[in-house]
Structure formats: structure tokens, C-alpha cells
Amino acid sequence: MIREILPPQTGTAFAAMRALRTDLADEGAFVRRVDELQRPQGYRLVGAFEDGEAEAAAVAGFRSDHNLAWGHYLYVDDLSTLPGARNRGHGRGLLEWLVEEGRRLGCEQLHLDSGVGLDRSDAHRLYLNAGLVIAAHHFARSLAE
């Protein structure tokens, strides 16, 4: 089952999100960050839940916005599945849900960035099989001294 995760259930996304965002160490801090900082900026969470399980097997964090390059778009910040729940269709199901939500919101495009490396090859295969294309290089620079 795929459903949006709203407060006060934000913590049900923690374990699945931590599979991708390994620097997350504390569920309480995760919930506060999402609910108090990111949600007010438009961030939303959706989860894939296996029958009888209270915790999400996979999650996606996303937002919609507008810019000159993409018009009205849906951006996927996070897409993560628990290691033990991989290859069960959760990621694909979440991507399909996100496409439909983007259409419902009137978005023109769906975007996500993904790290590179051999450990990301399964994720990249999922994205390509779901109809996404590699459309750009993403450049970044740390601003910390």
C-alpha cells in the first residue's frame, strides 16, 4: 500500500530513509527536521507499506515548485527502500505514485538527482526503466571553510 505520511506519523519513514541518508542517527531529530523545517517549505513524504507493517518499507520525499528551466515541476529529494525490502516493486510503485501526483498538481516535469558509483546502479536501472532520462550533470561546491 502506498500512502502519504503526515504528522504525527513522520517517524514511520525513518528506517527506510536512513537506508539512503546514512548520516541520520536519531529518529526524533529526523522527525523535527522534516516536520518543523522541511514541511513548511513544501516537502512531503510518501511511503510504501507492506501488509501488517507500521514502518514504511520504502519512502520518497518530494516537493513541487516553479523555475524558468523546468516550469512547474515535481522534484524527488529522496527515494529509499529498506535493504530487506528491495526488489519487491516498492521503488517503482513510489515512482508511479509520484508521476500521478505530479500530474494531479499540474506539473510539467518530474526531476530527481542521483549519486553516481557502482553502488547506485540498481537505482539508476530503476529510474531508466521507469522512463526517466539522464538530462543533466549536477555540479556542487561546499561552502564550508
C-alpha positions as a Markdown table, in Angstrom:
| # | Residue | x | y | z |
|---|---|---|---|---|
| 1 | Met | 0.0 | 0.0 | 0.0 |
| 2 | Ile | 1.3 | 3.5 | -0.9 |
| 3 | Arg | 0.1 | 6.5 | 1.2 |
| 4 | Glu | 1.3 | 9.9 | 2.1 |
| 5 | Ile | 2.9 | 10.1 | 5.5 |
| 6 | Leu | 1.7 | 13.1 | 7.5 |
| 7 | Pro | 2.4 | 14.2 | 11.1 |
| 8 | Pro | 2.4 | 12.7 | 13.6 |
| 9 | Gln | 3.4 | 9.5 | 11.6 |
| 10 | Thr | 6.7 | 11.0 | 10.2 |
| 11 | Gly | 8.7 | 8.6 | 12.2 |
| 12 | Thr | 7.4 | 5.7 | 10.2 |
| 13 | Ala | 9.6 | 6.9 | 7.4 |
| 14 | Phe | 12.8 | 7.0 | 9.4 |
| 15 | Ala | 14.3 | 3.5 | 8.9 |
| 16 | Ala | 13.7 | 3.4 | 5.2 |
| 17 | Met | 15.0 | 7.0 | 4.8 |
| 18 | Arg | 18.1 | 6.1 | 6.8 |
| 19 | Ala | 19.0 | 3.4 | 4.2 |
| 20 | Leu | 19.8 | 6.3 | 1.9 |
| 21 | Arg | 20.6 | 9.1 | 4.3 |
| 22 | Thr | 23.0 | 7.2 | 6.5 |
| 23 | Asp | 24.0 | 10.3 | 8.4 |
| 24 | Leu | 20.6 | 10.3 | 10.1 |
| 25 | Ala | 21.3 | 8.9 | 13.5 |
| 26 | Asp | 18.2 | 9.9 | 15.6 |
| 27 | Glu | 14.6 | 9.4 | 14.7 |
| 28 | Gly | 13.5 | 12.4 | 16.9 |
| 29 | Ala | 15.9 | 14.7 | 15.1 |
| 30 | Phe | 14.7 | 13.4 | 11.7 |
| 31 | Val | 11.0 | 14.0 | 12.6 |
| 32 | Arg | 11.8 | 17.5 | 13.9 |
| 33 | Arg | 13.8 | 18.4 | 10.8 |
| 34 | Val | 11.1 | 17.1 | 8.4 |
| 35 | Asp | 8.1 | 18.5 | 10.3 |
| 36 | Glu | 9.5 | 21.8 | 11.5 |
| 37 | Leu | 11.9 | 22.8 | 8.7 |
| 38 | Gln | 11.2 | 20.9 | 5.5 |
| 39 | Arg | 7.4 | 20.6 | 5.5 |
| 40 | Pro | 6.8 | 24.3 | 5.9 |
| 41 | Gln | 9.0 | 24.7 | 2.7 |
| 42 | Gly | 6.7 | 22.3 | 0.8 |
| 43 | Tyr | 8.4 | 19.0 | 1.4 |
| 44 | Arg | 6.1 | 15.9 | 1.5 |
| 45 | Leu | 6.6 | 12.2 | 2.3 |
| 46 | Val | 5.0 | 9.2 | 0.8 |
| 47 | Gly | 5.6 | 5.6 | 1.8 |
| 48 | Ala | 5.2 | 2.1 | 0.6 |
| 49 | Phe | 3.9 | -0.2 | 3.4 |
| 50 | Glu | 3.9 | -4.0 | 3.4 |
| 51 | Asp | 0.8 | -5.7 | 4.8 |
| 52 | Gly | 0.7 | -5.6 | 8.6 |
| 53 | Glu | 3.8 | -3.4 | 8.9 |
| 54 | Ala | 3.6 | 0.0 | 10.7 |
| 55 | Glu | 7.0 | 1.2 | 9.3 |
| 56 | Ala | 7.4 | 2.1 | 5.7 |
| 57 | Ala | 9.4 | -0.4 | 3.5 |
| 58 | Ala | 10.3 | 2.5 | 1.1 |
| 59 | Val | 9.8 | 6.2 | 1.1 |
| 60 | Ala | 10.0 | 9.2 | -1.1 |
| 61 | Gly | 10.5 | 12.8 | -0.1 |
| 62 | Phe | 9.4 | 15.4 | -2.7 |
| 63 | Arg | 8.1 | 18.9 | -3.4 |
| 64 | Ser | 6.7 | 20.8 | -6.3 |
| 65 | Asp | 8.0 | 24.2 | -7.4 |
| 66 | His | 8.4 | 26.5 | -10.4 |
| 67 | Asn | 11.5 | 27.7 | -12.2 |
| 68 | Leu | 12.4 | 29.1 | -15.5 |
| 69 | Ala | 14.2 | 26.0 | -16.7 |
| 70 | Trp | 11.5 | 23.4 | -15.9 |
| 71 | Gly | 8.3 | 25.4 | -15.4 |
| 72 | His | 6.1 | 23.7 | -12.8 |
| 73 | Tyr | 7.9 | 20.6 | -11.7 |
| 74 | Leu | 7.8 | 17.8 | -9.0 |
| 75 | Tyr | 11.3 | 17.2 | -7.5 |
| 76 | Val | 12.1 | 14.0 | -5.7 |
| 77 | Asp | 14.6 | 14.8 | -2.9 |
| 78 | Asp | 14.8 | 11.3 | -1.5 |
| 79 | Leu | 13.8 | 7.8 | -2.7 |
| 80 | Ser | 14.9 | 5.0 | -0.5 |
| 81 | Thr | 14.0 | 1.4 | 0.3 |
| 82 | Leu | 15.0 | -0.8 | 3.2 |
| 83 | Pro | 17.7 | -3.3 | 2.1 |
| 84 | Gly | 15.5 | -6.2 | 3.1 |
| 85 | Ala | 12.5 | -4.9 | 1.1 |
| 86 | Arg | 14.3 | -4.3 | -2.2 |
| 87 | Asn | 13.3 | -5.9 | -5.5 |
| 88 | Arg | 9.6 | -6.1 | -4.4 |
| 89 | Gly | 8.4 | -3.2 | -6.5 |
| 90 | His | 8.3 | -0.6 | -3.8 |
| 91 | Gly | 10.5 | 1.9 | -5.6 |
| 92 | Arg | 8.7 | 1.5 | -8.9 |
| 93 | Gly | 5.4 | 1.9 | -7.1 |
| 94 | Leu | 6.5 | 5.1 | -5.5 |
| 95 | Leu | 7.8 | 6.5 | -8.8 |
| 96 | Glu | 4.4 | 5.7 | -10.4 |
| 97 | Trp | 2.6 | 7.4 | -7.5 |
| 98 | Leu | 4.9 | 10.5 | -7.8 |
| 99 | Val | 4.2 | 10.7 | -11.6 |
| 100 | Glu | 0.5 | 10.6 | -10.9 |
| 101 | Glu | 0.8 | 13.2 | -8.1 |
| 102 | Gly | 2.8 | 15.5 | -10.3 |
| 103 | Arg | 0.1 | 15.2 | -13.0 |
| 104 | Arg | -2.6 | 15.9 | -10.4 |
| 105 | Leu | -0.7 | 19.0 | -9.3 |
| 106 | Gly | -0.4 | 20.2 | -12.9 |
| 107 | Cys | 3.4 | 19.7 | -13.0 |
| 108 | Glu | 5.1 | 19.6 | -16.4 |
| 109 | Gln | 8.1 | 17.5 | -15.4 |
| 110 | Leu | 9.4 | 15.2 | -12.7 |
| 111 | His | 13.1 | 15.5 | -11.7 |
| 112 | Leu | 15.5 | 13.8 | -9.3 |
| 113 | Asp | 19.2 | 13.7 | -8.8 |
| 114 | Ser | 21.1 | 10.5 | -8.0 |
| 115 | Gly | 24.6 | 10.0 | -6.9 |
| 116 | Val | 27.0 | 8.1 | -9.1 |
| 117 | Gly | 29.0 | 4.9 | -8.4 |
| 118 | Leu | 28.6 | 1.2 | -8.7 |
| 119 | Asp | 26.5 | 1.1 | -5.5 |
| 120 | Arg | 23.8 | 3.2 | -7.3 |
| 121 | Ser | 23.5 | 1.0 | -10.4 |
| 122 | Asp | 20.3 | -0.7 | -9.2 |
| 123 | Ala | 18.7 | 2.7 | -8.5 |
| 124 | His | 19.7 | 4.0 | -11.9 |
| 125 | Arg | 18.3 | 1.0 | -13.6 |
| 126 | Leu | 15.0 | 1.6 | -11.8 |
| 127 | Tyr | 14.9 | 5.2 | -12.9 |
| 128 | Leu | 15.7 | 4.4 | -16.5 |
| 129 | Asn | 13.1 | 1.6 | -16.6 |
| 130 | Ala | 10.6 | 4.0 | -15.2 |
| 131 | Gly | 11.0 | 6.4 | -18.1 |
| 132 | Leu | 13.4 | 8.9 | -16.6 |
| 133 | Val | 16.4 | 10.0 | -18.7 |
| 134 | Ile | 19.8 | 11.4 | -17.7 |
| 135 | Ala | 19.2 | 15.0 | -18.7 |
| 136 | Ala | 22.0 | 17.0 | -17.0 |
| 137 | His | 25.2 | 17.0 | -14.9 |
| 138 | His | 24.7 | 18.4 | -11.4 |
| 139 | Phe | 27.5 | 20.4 | -10.1 |
| 140 | Ala | 28.1 | 21.2 | -6.4 |
| 141 | Arg | 30.5 | 23.0 | -4.2 |
| 142 | Ser | 30.8 | 23.0 | -0.4 |
| 143 | Leu | 30.6 | 26.5 | 1.1 |
| 144 | Ala | 32.0 | 25.4 | 4.5 |
| 145 | Glu | 35.6 | 26.5 | 5.1 |
